[in-house]
Amino acid sequence: MVSLKLIEKTSKYFTVGENVATTPCEVVYRSPLLTLRRYIPKEDTVYQIPLFMIYSIINGYYVLDLTKELSMIKYFVDRGYDVFVTDWNIITDETKNVTLEDYIQEIGSAKETIRELTRETEIGGLGYCIGGTYLDIDAALNEGYKYIINLTTLLNSKVGEWCFSR
């Protein structure tokens, strides 16, 4: 499987910020494992509960912000949501031995940053792919989510195994 992050670095067809990932954002947290991006709402009325979107570690942060017409992030921002998105960094020698626990800890650090910036104790969580699994693990271990939404998230890998065991 090829990571979108590698395509982002080598593509002559897509330029981040020009023809992909055009919704304006700012970096509000950075570590060797994670960059947290904030998309500030465009409406005068801002929804009280900020939205924290956790992606798969192989997806670029713009997977749900491809173009102006195909952007879930823009949809939320245009409706007054304060959106925060994980941008998992490319694995390096420094991070090549990280564990699941390390990823969950980074989610905790990102949540703390969101709380500090918004002054809200509860946030909304939206998990995409394995990011949804990370979200659900974090929600099971820690408080602080008002609601959780999962998109393309595998929660029970045992479902359907009976079809293949016959």
N, C-alpha and C positions, 0 to 999 in steps of 0.2 A: 504494500500500500504506500502511495506517495503522499506525503504531507502537503497540505495547502501552503504551509509556511515555506517549504522549499520552492514551490511554484512561484510564490510571491517574490522570492529573492531572485529568480532567474527568468521570469516571464517578460517577453517583449510586447505582449498584448495587453497586459493588465498593469496599471499603475495605481497603487493604493493612494486614495485621496483624489484621484482624477477621474477614473472610470470604474472604480470599485471602491467600496468603503468611503462614500462621499459625505456621510453624515458627520458633522464636526464633533470631535471629542477631545478630551484632554487626559493625560496620564496623571493619576492621583496616587498611585502606589506602584513601587517596583522592587522586586527581589530577584535573585538569580533564577527562580522558578516561574514567577508570575509578574505580569504587568496588568494593572487594573485600569481600565479606561472608563471615563465618565462622559455621558451624553446628557447635556443640560437641556431641560424642556424648553420649548419655544412658546408655550402658552403662559398667560399671566397667572392663571390658576394652575398650581402644581399639585398633583396627586400626593397625598401625605406619605404614603408608603413607598419608599424607593424600590426599584426593581433590580435585582441582582441576577444576571444571566451567566450561567456557568457552562462553558463549552467543553467538548472533547479536547483532549490534549493534542490531537493532531490537526484540529481545525484552526484556520486563521480566525482572528477575532471578528472578521467581517463576514463570516459565513451567513449571518442573518442580516447583512447590510451590503448586499451585492451591488445594487443600483438604486437610484431614487425610486424607481417603480417597484423594485423587488427588495424591500427593506423592512423587516419586522421592527428593527431598532427605530427607524424613522417614523414608523407608524406609532410606536409608543411615545417617542419624543414629541411628535406633533400633537399628541393628545394630553400632554402635560405630565408625563412620567419622567422622573429622574432615574436614568438607566445607567447601570454599572455593568461592565462586561469583562470577563476574564480573557486575557491574552497570554496563554501558556507559552513560555519562551522555548526556543529550540534547545534540546538537550545538549549540554556541553560536558567537558571533562569534570567540571565542578558538580554537575547535577545528574550525571549518568547513573548513579546508584541510589536515587531517591526512591522512597517507598510510598505506598498508598497513604500511610499516615502523614508523610510530608505534604502530599497534595491536600489532604484534609486540613492540616495545620495552616497551609497557605490560604485556604478558603476562610478559615477563622480570622486570619490577619486582614484579609480583604473585607470581611464583614465588619470588623472593628473600624477600619478606615471609613466605610460607608456610614456607620453610626456616628463617627466623629464629624464627618462632613455634613450630614443631614440632620443631626441631633434627634434621630429617631431610634427607638430601641428595637422596633420590629421592622423587618424588611420582607419584601416578596422575593421568592426564589423561582427562577426558571432554568431548568436543566435541559441541555441538549446532548443527546447521545450519552456517552460515558460521563459527561458532566452532570447529567441527571442522576446517575448512580452516586457520584460524589456528593451532590446536593442532598440526596436522600440519606446517605450515611451521616453527613454533617447534621442534618435535621434530627436524626435519631439520637445522636450523641450530645447535641447542644441545642439550647433554646434560641429564639430570636427570629423565627420565620412566622409571618402572618398567614402566608399561604405558599403553596408549592405547585408549580406546573412542570410537567415532564413532557418533552418532545423526543420521540424516537429513543426512549430510554428502556434498556433491558433491566427488569427488576427481578425476574425469576427465570433463570436459565434452564430450569427443569421442565418448564412448560413445553409440551410437544415432544419430549423425548420418547414417549411411548410409541409415537409413530415410527420411529427409527429402530426400535428394539424388537419389533415383530419379525 
